[in-house]
Amino acid sequence: MMVIHENATKLLPDHLKKLWQSVEQERLTAAEFQDAQKRALAGYQATWEDALRLVGYGNLKLSLLSELGLYLGCEQLAEVELRCTRALAGVKGEWHGIVDPGNRHSVEQFYDESQAMIYELMWWHTLAEDNSPLAYVLALHFATLHGCHHYLDFGAGVGSGGILFAKNGLETALADISSTMLSFCQWRFELRKLSACFIDLKSDNLPDNTFDIVTAMDVFEHLVDPVETVDVIWQAMKPGGYLFGRFHSEPDEDRPHHIIQDFAPTLRRLEELGCVEVWKDEWLWGHQVFQKS
């Protein structure tokens, strides 16, 4: 049985990319590779589940649905799950109902008031639809590899990434433009007796030169002005700090809130600020890491 471990120099996507060469060289079958990749991702899933699952729950989905039901005052888990599975359509309806995509206030108001977004994100984090939230585990491994201690999740959403990092010993801050989301995040942290700093970007500035790793997971496609956001994040990072994010989005009629598809100006601004790409996931989810000079 082939076992994949991350070592001092390589992260999981790099291991998998290299392992695929064994398939191309006919030293490993495609089926054997798929089995090895599945086992490796099972380790990531275990890390994710161990961080998020509440005590007394053996199943991540049940735990997250129960947690959401407790927060929103709905005891019927079947109803909570139904709301979750319908949430993406609800987000689309809310967006088309109230949002002018070119108006910053309109976009911020949507995120600040949307209930459907909480259901949609919590459902996504059950891994029922896909495993891309495990990119947070990848970011945690990157942070550990590079000795990072002060962490910011920018666009923190429902706070699952922050919980993962805080449970693994990093000093954690969560920032979002949604007071609704931040209130939920704070409640989740209190439920787990974890500490963190919560920053409402509508009213508060990020501290300067503070964080040695910042994640912006599937955030930039939601922003009216992602270039300006790069400046904000850059100012908050320590010299030598890292920005771990995904800078890719395609038109999706089910996700009209993904308003940015052209990330060239964003990447150009990172370069202008002296941020250098130091790593890219070329196998799993396509995230990039930029380091502040």
C-alpha positions as CSV (number, residue, x, y, z in Angstrom):
1,M,0.0,0.0,0.0
2,M,1.4,3.4,-1.0
3,V,1.1,6.1,1.7
4,I,1.6,9.8,0.9
5,H,3.0,12.1,3.5
6,E,3.8,15.8,3.3
7,N,7.5,16.4,4.2
8,A,9.6,19.4,4.9
9,T,9.6,20.6,1.3
10,K,6.5,19.4,-0.5
11,L,2.8,19.8,0.1
12,L,0.2,17.2,-0.9
13,P,-0.6,18.6,-4.4
14,D,3.1,18.5,-5.2
15,H,3.3,14.9,-4.0
16,L,0.3,13.9,-6.1
17,K,1.6,15.6,-9.2
18,K,4.9,13.8,-8.9
19,L,3.2,10.5,-8.2
20,W,1.2,10.9,-11.4
21,Q,4.5,10.7,-13.2
22,S,4.7,7.1,-12.1
23,V,1.4,6.5,-13.9
24,E,2.8,8.1,-17.0
25,Q,5.9,5.9,-16.7
26,E,3.7,2.9,-16.3
27,R,5.2,2.1,-12.9
28,L,1.8,2.7,-11.3
29,T,-1.7,2.1,-12.6
30,A,-4.3,4.9,-12.7
31,A,-6.5,3.0,-10.3
32,E,-3.6,2.6,-7.9
33,F,-3.0,6.4,-8.1
34,Q,-6.6,7.1,-7.5
35,D,-6.6,4.9,-4.4
36,A,-3.4,6.7,-3.1
37,Q,-5.0,10.1,-3.7
38,K,-8.2,9.0,-1.9
39,R,-6.3,7.9,1.1
40,A,-4.3,11.1,1.3
41,L,-7.4,13.2,1.0
42,A,-9.0,11.1,3.7
43,G,-6.3,12.4,6.0
44,Y,-7.2,15.9,5.2
45,Q,-10.9,15.2,5.7
46,A,-10.1,13.7,9.2
47,T,-8.2,16.9,10.1
48,W,-11.2,19.1,8.9
49,E,-13.7,16.9,10.7
50,D,-11.8,16.8,13.9
51,A,-11.6,20.6,14.1
52,L,-15.3,21.2,13.2
53,R,-17.2,18.3,14.7
54,L,-18.7,19.1,18.1
55,V,-18.2,16.7,21.1
56,G,-20.7,13.9,21.0
57,Y,-21.2,13.8,17.3
58,G,-19.6,11.1,15.2
59,N,-20.6,12.6,11.9
60,L,-19.6,16.0,10.5
61,K,-22.8,16.6,8.6
62,L,-25.0,15.8,11.6
63,S,-22.8,18.0,13.8
64,L,-22.9,21.0,11.5
65,L,-26.6,20.7,10.8
66,S,-27.3,20.5,14.6
67,E,-25.0,23.4,15.2
68,L,-26.8,25.5,12.6
69,G,-30.2,24.5,13.9
70,L,-29.2,25.4,17.5
71,Y,-28.0,28.8,16.4
72,L,-31.1,29.6,14.3
73,G,-33.6,28.0,16.7
74,C,-34.7,25.2,14.4
75,E,-34.9,21.8,16.2
76,Q,-36.0,19.8,13.1
77,L,-32.7,18.7,11.4
78,A,-34.6,17.6,8.3
79,E,-35.8,21.1,7.9
80,V,-32.3,22.5,8.5
81,E,-30.9,20.2,5.8
82,L,-33.7,21.1,3.4
83,R,-32.9,24.8,3.9
84,C,-29.2,24.0,3.2
85,T,-29.8,22.1,0.1
86,R,-32.0,24.9,-1.2
87,A,-29.7,27.6,-0.1
88,L,-27.8,28.1,-3.4
89,A,-31.1,28.9,-5.1
90,G,-32.0,31.1,-2.2
91,V,-28.7,33.1,-2.6
92,K,-29.4,33.5,-6.3
93,G,-32.9,34.8,-5.6
94,E,-31.8,37.2,-2.9
95,W,-29.0,38.5,-5.1
96,H,-31.2,39.2,-8.1
97,G,-33.8,40.7,-5.8
98,I,-31.7,43.4,-4.2
99,V,-28.2,43.7,-5.6
100,D,-26.7,46.2,-8.1
101,P,-23.4,44.3,-8.7
102,G,-21.5,47.6,-9.5
103,N,-22.6,49.2,-6.3
104,R,-20.4,48.5,-3.3
105,H,-23.1,49.4,-0.7
106,S,-25.6,47.1,-2.5
107,V,-23.2,44.2,-2.5
108,E,-22.2,44.7,1.1
109,Q,-25.8,45.0,2.2
110,F,-26.5,41.6,0.5
111,Y,-23.7,39.9,2.4
112,D,-24.6,41.7,5.6
113,E,-28.2,40.6,5.6
114,S,-28.3,37.3,3.7
115,Q,-29.5,34.3,5.7
116,A,-29.2,31.9,2.7
117,M,-25.4,32.4,2.6
118,I,-25.1,30.9,6.1
119,Y,-27.0,27.8,5.1
120,E,-25.1,27.6,1.8
121,L,-21.6,27.8,3.4
122,M,-22.4,25.5,6.3
123,W,-23.7,22.9,3.8
124,W,-20.5,23.3,1.7
125,H,-18.4,22.7,4.7
126,T,-20.1,19.3,5.3
127,L,-18.2,18.2,2.2
128,A,-21.5,16.7,0.9
129,E,-21.1,18.5,-2.5
130,D,-17.3,18.6,-3.0
131,N,-14.0,18.5,-1.0
132,S,-12.7,22.0,-1.9
133,P,-13.1,23.3,1.7
134,L,-10.2,21.0,2.5
135,A,-8.0,23.7,0.9
136,Y,-8.1,25.2,4.4
137,V,-6.2,22.1,5.6
138,L,-3.7,22.6,2.9
139,A,-3.3,26.2,4.0
140,L,-2.8,25.1,7.6
141,H,-0.1,22.7,6.5
142,F,1.6,25.5,4.5
143,A,1.4,27.7,7.6
144,T,2.9,25.0,9.8
145,L,5.6,24.3,7.3
146,H,6.6,28.0,7.2
147,G,6.4,28.7,10.9
148,C,3.4,31.0,10.8
149,H,1.8,32.0,14.1
150,H,-0.5,34.9,13.4
151,Y,-3.4,34.1,11.1
152,L,-6.2,36.1,9.4
153,D,-9.0,34.6,7.5
154,F,-10.1,37.4,5.2
155,G,-13.7,37.0,4.1
156,A,-14.2,34.4,6.8
157,G,-17.8,33.5,6.1
158,V,-19.1,31.1,8.7
159,G,-15.7,30.8,10.4
160,S,-14.9,27.1,9.7
161,G,-11.4,28.0,8.5
162,G,-10.7,30.1,11.6
163,I,-11.9,27.3,13.8
164,L,-9.5,24.9,12.1
165,F,-6.5,27.2,12.5
166,A,-7.4,28.2,16.1
167,K,-7.8,24.6,17.2
168,N,-4.3,23.9,15.8
169,G,-2.7,26.6,17.9
170,L,-2.5,29.7,15.7
171,E,-3.5,33.1,16.9
172,T,-6.5,33.7,14.8
173,A,-8.5,36.7,13.4
174,L,-11.5,36.6,11.2
175,A,-12.6,39.5,9.0
176,D,-15.7,40.0,7.0
177,I,-18.1,42.7,5.7
178,S,-21.0,40.8,7.1
179,S,-22.0,41.5,10.7
180,T,-24.5,38.6,10.4
181,M,-21.6,36.2,9.5
182,L,-19.3,37.6,12.2
183,S,-22.0,37.2,14.9
184,F,-22.4,33.6,13.9
185,C,-18.6,33.1,13.8
186,Q,-18.3,34.5,17.3
187,W,-21.0,32.2,18.6
188,R,-19.3,29.2,17.1
189,F,-16.0,30.1,18.7
190,E,-17.7,30.7,22.1
191,L,-19.4,27.3,21.7
192,R,-16.0,25.7,21.4
193,K,-14.3,27.8,24.0
194,L,-11.9,29.2,21.4
195,S,-10.5,32.7,21.3
196,A,-10.2,34.9,18.2
197,C,-10.3,38.5,17.0
198,F,-13.4,39.4,15.0
199,I,-13.1,42.4,12.5
200,D,-16.1,43.9,10.8
201,L,-14.7,45.4,7.7
202,K,-17.5,47.9,7.3
203,S,-16.4,49.7,10.4
204,D,-13.0,48.5,11.4
205,N,-9.6,48.5,9.8
206,L,-7.2,45.6,9.8
207,P,-4.1,46.1,12.0
208,D,-0.9,47.0,10.1
209,N,2.0,44.5,9.7
210,T,0.4,41.9,11.9
211,F,-0.3,38.6,10.1
212,D,2.3,36.1,8.8
213,I,-0.4,34.2,6.9
214,V,-3.7,35.4,5.4
215,T,-6.2,33.2,3.6
216,A,-8.7,34.6,1.2
217,M,-10.5,31.5,0.1
218,D,-12.9,32.0,-2.8
219,V,-13.2,35.7,-1.8
220,F,-11.9,37.8,-4.6
221,E,-14.6,36.8,-7.1
222,H,-17.2,38.4,-4.7
223,L,-15.6,41.8,-4.5
224,V,-16.6,45.0,-6.3
225,D,-13.0,46.2,-6.1
226,P,-10.6,43.3,-5.6
227,V,-7.6,45.5,-6.4
228,E,-8.3,47.8,-3.5
229,T,-8.7,44.7,-1.3
230,V,-5.2,43.6,-2.2
231,D,-3.8,46.9,-0.8
232,V,-5.8,46.3,2.4
233,I,-4.5,42.8,2.9
234,W,-0.9,43.8,1.9
235,Q,-0.9,46.5,4.6
236,A,-2.1,43.9,7.2
237,M,0.6,41.3,6.4
238,K,4.0,41.3,8.0
239,P,7.0,41.6,5.7
240,G,7.7,38.0,4.6
241,G,4.1,37.1,5.3
242,Y,2.0,35.0,2.9
243,L,-1.4,35.4,1.1
244,F,-3.0,32.0,0.4
245,G,-5.9,32.4,-2.0
246,R,-7.7,31.3,-5.1
247,F,-7.7,33.7,-8.0
248,H,-10.0,32.0,-10.4
249,S,-13.7,32.0,-11.2
250,E,-15.8,31.2,-14.2
251,P,-19.3,32.5,-15.2
252,D,-21.9,30.5,-13.3
253,E,-25.6,31.3,-13.7
254,D,-26.2,29.6,-10.3
255,R,-23.8,32.0,-8.6
256,P,-24.4,35.5,-9.8
257,H,-22.6,36.8,-6.7
258,H,-19.3,35.7,-8.4
259,I,-19.0,39.1,-10.1
260,I,-15.3,38.9,-11.0
261,Q,-13.8,36.6,-13.6
262,D,-10.8,38.7,-14.7
263,F,-8.2,38.5,-12.1
264,A,-5.4,40.0,-14.2
265,P,-5.6,43.4,-12.5
266,T,-5.6,41.8,-9.0
267,L,-2.5,39.7,-9.8
268,R,-0.9,42.8,-11.4
269,R,-1.4,44.8,-8.2
270,L,0.2,42.0,-6.1
271,E,3.2,42.2,-8.4
272,E,3.3,46.0,-8.1
273,L,3.4,45.8,-4.4
274,G,6.3,43.4,-4.5
275,C,4.4,40.2,-3.7
276,V,6.0,37.2,-5.3
277,E,4.2,33.9,-6.1
278,V,6.1,31.3,-4.1
279,W,3.8,28.3,-4.6
280,K,0.8,27.1,-6.6
281,D,-1.5,24.1,-6.3
282,E,-1.3,22.6,-9.7
283,W,-3.2,19.4,-8.9
284,L,-6.1,19.8,-6.5
285,W,-7.9,23.2,-6.1
286,G,-5.7,25.7,-7.9
287,H,-4.8,28.0,-5.0
288,Q,-1.8,30.3,-5.1
289,V,0.5,31.7,-2.4
290,F,2.1,35.1,-2.6
291,Q,4.8,36.4,-0.2
292,K,5.2,40.0,0.8
293,S,8.7,41.3,0.3
